[in-house]
Amino acid sequence: PPGLGLAKGPGAHGEMDDSSKEALMEEAPPRYTESPRLPCIPHELKSLLLMVALVVVSLVVVNVTFLLLGLHLSESHAETVLRMTIHGLDGEGTPQQLSMSKKERTGTFAVRDGLNASATVVYDYGKLLVGYRSWRGRACYITRVDKDNFPGLDAVTETFRRRQEEDAGDKAVPLADRSVLGTTINILCSTVPVFWA
């Protein structure tokens, strides 16, 4: 219309180029999908679930605490009984060192052998053997035991000491087949001959 002052022509700002119109029309607008909604959980149910989770965690912590406490108490009791057994009921006697192996079913004691020497006694509960090696002697001694009547440490030590003194001039034949010995006694006696006591 006249008087509006609109310029006509190819350089006019009011018109768009036909090619750009076509490019815009060919591209479809992106489709947006609605994100899935989480089901609404009522506030009361959330509180109940939180309370149940706290109760379960509390029960687990209490159970683990009591189990660990029970384990500690039983271990302390076993050590006390073992100490009483080694020292004697009245606490007298020389203290002994004990090493236990559940896998091998053995108990190993370090005992005195005279004034300045020590010996090792191994109770092999699996093979029903007791082994003895004095570190001042050059031999090991073993004996079979009854599964219902294991001799005490003092009795075993005394028996082996007497046998060791008897062998000082004796020419006893050492054990040829060491397969009857358990692993612990085999290791203890690996560098010396083994004799039956």
N, C-alpha and C positions, 0 to 999 in steps of 0.2 A: 504494500500500500504506500501511496505517496506521503511524504512528510515524515516517515519514520526514520529515514536515514540509514536504511539497511543497504549494505553494499551487496551487489550481486556479482557473481563471477566465480572462476575457479579458485581464487585465493581467499574467498570469504570464509570467515570463522564460523558461521552458522551452519554450514553444511558439512557432512561427513563424507569421506571417500567411500564409494560403493564396495571396494575390496575389503576395507576394514570392517564394514557392516557384515559382510558375508562371513568373515573369519570369526566374528563374535557370535554369530548365530549358529555356526557349525559346532562350536564347543558347547557341550551341555553343561549346565551348572553341576557342581559336585553334589553327590547325594550323601546326606548325613543320616546315619542310623542312630537310633536312640540307644544309649548304653543300657545294658541290662541292670535292672534294679535289684538290690538285695532285698530279700523278703524282710518285711518289718518285724523285728522281734520286740515284743512288749518289754517295757522297762522291768517289770516284775520278773520275767523269765531271765533277763540278763543278770539281775541280782541273784536269782536262784542258782544259775550256772556258775557265777563267780564264787558263791558261797560253797557249792559242792566242790569246786576245784581247790579252794583253800583248805577244806576239810580233808580231802584226799592227800594233798601235799603235807599237811600237818601229821596225818597218820603215818605216812611213809617216813618222815623225819623222826617221829617218836619210835617207830619200830626199829629203824636203823640204829638209833641211839641205844636202845635197850639191848640189841644184839651185840653191839660193840662193847657195851658195859659188861654183859654176860661173858663174852669172850675174854675180856681183860680179867674179870674175877676168877674164871676157871683157870686161866693161865697162871695167875698169881697163886691160886690154891695148889696147882700142880707143882709149881716151883717150891712152895713151902714144904709140901709133902716130900719132894725129892731132896730138899736140903736136910729135912729131918732124917730121912733114910740114910743119906750119905754121912751126916755127922753123928747119927745115933739119936735116940729119942731125947736124951738129956743134953744134947748139944756138944758132948765131949767127942774126942777123937780128932784125927787129922782130917782136914778138909780134902775132899777129892774133886777132881774135875771130871765132868761127864759130858759126853757128846752123843746125841741120839740121831739115828737115821731111820725114819719111818719106812722109806723105800726099801732099804736093805734089811730092815727089822733087826737092827743091832744097837747095842749100847757100848760105848767105849769109855773106859775109865783110865785116868793117869794116876798111878799109885807110887808110893815110895818103895824103893828097893834098897834098904840099908840106909847109911847116913847121907851119902852124896850121890845117890843114883835114883833113877826112876824106872818104872816099868809101865807097860800098857796091857790092860785086860780088856778083851772084847767078848761080849756076850752076843752070840749070833742066835737069835730066837727062831729064825727060819730054818737053819741047818741043825739046830740043837747042839751047838758047839760052844766051847769057851776057849779062847786063845790067850796066850800070855807071852809077852816078850820083854825081857829085861834089857835095858839099853847098855848095861855093862857086860852082858853075856853075848854069846855068839850063836844063839839058837832060839827057836820059838817052840812053845809047847801047846798042845791042844788036848782037849778031853771032851767026850760026849756027855751030855746031861739028859736027864729025864724031863720031859716037857711039863710034868706036874711038880717037879722038885728041882728048881734051879738053886744051886748052892750060893751062899752069900759071898760078897766080895772078899771078906777077910779069910774065909775058909779056902776059897779058890786060890788066893794069893799065897797062902801058907803051903798048900799042896804043890803048887808050881815051884815055889822056892826050894822045897825039899827035893823035888824031882831034879831041879837044876843042879843042886849040890851033889846028888847021886851020880849025875852024868859027868861030873868033872873028870873021873878016871875011866868011865864006862865007854865002850865002843858000840853004842846003840845005832841001829840002822835008821836013817831019816826016812820020812814019808816020801814015797816016790810019786804017787798020784795026787797032785794038789787040787784036782777038780772037786774033791769032797769039801774043800774049804770055800767059804763065802768070799765075796769080793773084798770086804774089809780085812779079813784075816790074811787073805792072799797078799794084799798090799802091805800090811804090817810085817809079814814074814817073807817078803819078796827076795831079800838079799841074804837070808840065813836059812839053814836047814830046819825042818819042822819035825818034831818028835811027839809021839803020843805020851801022855802023862797018866 
